[in-house]
Amino acid sequence: VTAEHILDSGILENEEIKAKLIELLPDNQRSEEFLMENLRSPQVKQCLKSLSAALCDDDGGSMDSFNSILANFQLRPEDGAIAMMSGNPIQAFLDCVLKSVQREKNTEEEQKTKEEDGDTEMNE
């Protein structure tokens, strides 16, 4: 995985994901420009290299490390099934992350709607 793979995946086209990543940057670096700069930094390159090694199958063809990573991040394997079937565990991982964020967003929206409906009922 490289910064270019992340950019090409389209995951940063999701403004909410981008905003969450920017929030994780130091206070004086919270901008899209710094996010892109950080993605290309040697430190992130090294982390991505380690993640790539962990995501790719073991020598025996086992995907235990991939599945373990998904479990640690509480991601659903089925969200990356299409990419896995095409032999791309890195895209599969990114797909799982993206679907997880989308589910989280939907849950937050549903809760907000329920709260608003509750407020409306209480005012009636």
Secondary structure in CASP SS format (residue, H / E / C, confidence):
PFRMAT SS
TARGET T0000
AUTHOR 0000-0000-0000
METHOD secondary structure of the structure
MODEL  1
V C 1.00
T C 1.00
A H 1.00
E H 1.00
H H 1.00
I H 1.00
L H 1.00
D H 1.00
S H 1.00
G C 1.00
I H 1.00
L H 1.00
E H 1.00
N C 1.00
E H 1.00
E H 1.00
I H 1.00
K H 1.00
A H 1.00
K H 1.00
L H 1.00
I H 1.00
E H 1.00
L C 1.00
L C 1.00
P C 1.00
D H 1.00
N H 1.00
Q H 1.00
R C 1.00
S C 1.00
E H 1.00
E H 1.00
F H 1.00
L H 1.00
M H 1.00
E H 1.00
N H 1.00
L H 1.00
R C 1.00
S C 1.00
P H 1.00
Q H 1.00
V H 1.00
K H 1.00
Q H 1.00
C H 1.00
L H 1.00
K H 1.00
S H 1.00
L H 1.00
S H 1.00
A H 1.00
A H 1.00
L H 1.00
C C 1.00
D C 1.00
D C 1.00
D C 1.00
G C 1.00
G C 1.00
S C 1.00
M C 1.00
D H 1.00
S H 1.00
F H 1.00
N H 1.00
S H 1.00
I H 1.00
L H 1.00
A H 1.00
N H 1.00
F C 1.00
Q C 1.00
L C 1.00
R C 1.00
P H 1.00
E H 1.00
D H 1.00
G H 1.00
A H 1.00
I H 1.00
A H 1.00
M H 1.00
M H 1.00
S C 1.00
G C 1.00
N C 1.00
P H 1.00
I H 1.00
Q H 1.00
A H 1.00
F H 1.00
L H 1.00
D H 1.00
C H 1.00
V H 1.00
L H 1.00
K H 1.00
S H 1.00
V H 1.00
Q H 1.00
R H 1.00
E H 1.00
K H 1.00
N H 1.00
T H 1.00
E H 1.00
E H 1.00
E H 1.00
Q H 1.00
K H 1.00
T H 1.00
K H 1.00
E H 1.00
E H 1.00
D H 1.00
G H 1.00
D H 1.00
T H 1.00
E H 1.00
M H 1.00
N H 1.00
E C 1.00
END
